[in-house]
Amino acid sequence: MADQDGDGNLQDVREELDESEDEEEGDEERNVGWHEQEELDWSEDDGSDLESISDTPAERSGHIAVVDRNCIYVWGGYKNAEAPGFFDLYLPRHEIWIYNMETGRWRRQMSGGDLPNPMSGSCGVCVEGILYLFGGHHARGNTNLVYRLPLRASYLHWERMKDLKGLAPTCKDKLGCWVYMNRLVYFGGYGYEAEADHRGTFELDENSLMGNHQGRGWNNHVHILNLETSSWSQPITKVYKSQSLIHLHATQGNAPTPRAAHACATMGNRGYVFGGRYMDHRLNDLYYINMDTWEWTEMSVPQHGPVGRSWHSFIPVSSDHIFLFGGFTTNRETLSDAWLYCETTNEWKQLKHNHKKSPRKTLAHRMLRSRWRSVCIWGLC
């Protein structure tokens, strides 16, 4: 479920479907809460009997999922209450669900160490067998903590990265990430107001100020976590201005507007971002940032491209193609359409599902590319 403001009113992705509330706004009247299965000090556990076999993980939204070798690793998120009037539940923080793409089997493995809070809307990426978790929303609000989890170890042990140098991002969730040159580059999100030294734009969501709640809003900040130096930094970004006809499909303009629930994809030294939510609008704009020069370029939007959306997936499937799936529109329509974007020609092509059992309309899911170049979609609302 997942989102909650600092004074205890949870909100979740399902608020996308509530005509009276928005995905980033608190719901003052809902009878919702959070739940954690056990309050144990896992850092002091002896590690015995931590692995168990189960059927499949619970349905969930707002989770993270990453691929390492032939396995998908799923953590966090929330599941909906089984009946009206009951609490939605954050899923247990010590559970890691692992899907083996060769055998087609799930298994549940329990983790220990310095466990993150049960959360949704976090950002998770895998670099050389290590899962890095940043941000998210838990029962007491947003966070900007960073955790690492070595996935190839015999025992899954969380570590909080405590001594990071530099100015950290604000506490936020629903952000995107690019991985480049052993750096994690985070963009956008929804969270607390920026500090004076943060570069970029922050737009306050006035609806978040109801009651005594700390204000939250959207941002377009770019933050870099250097894994070699364990330090945060912010680049000075620039905007592309045409000097020739080299960028035939590019337009002059500004950096992307603040947004959340967008999707990011890395293609070489380019970090692409598509869509997301800003204020009451779901966007269909496409930008990329050159992660060597930190220059933003806005791509022209074809007339017959995908509609604006949030909570979608956007993943590279070849050296010049990115696959787009699902999401949620400004008109509150949940999508199951699939599109292929060609970087070389700046063209969108809508795809038909070839499978008899194609995914149902899906938002807040996770889409992953396996080493066999197949695309896996898991988790939905």
Secondary structure, DSSP 8 states (H G I E B T S, - for coil): -EEE-TTS-EEEGGGGG-TT--TTS--SS-------S----GGGS--TT-EE--S-----BS-EEEEETTEEEEE--EE--SSTTS--EE--TTEEEEEETTTTEEEEEE-EES---S-BS-EEEEETTEEEEE--EETTEE---EEEEETTSSS-EEEE----BS----SEES-EEEEETTEEEEE--EEE---TT--S-EEEEGGGGSTT---EEEE--EEEEETTTTEEE----EE---SSSS-TTEE---S---BBS-EEEEETTEEEEEEEEETTEEEEEEEEEETTTTEEEEE---TTS----BS-EEEE-SSSEEEEEEEE-TT--EEEEEEEEETTTTEEEEE---STT---S-SS-EEEE-TTS-EEEE---
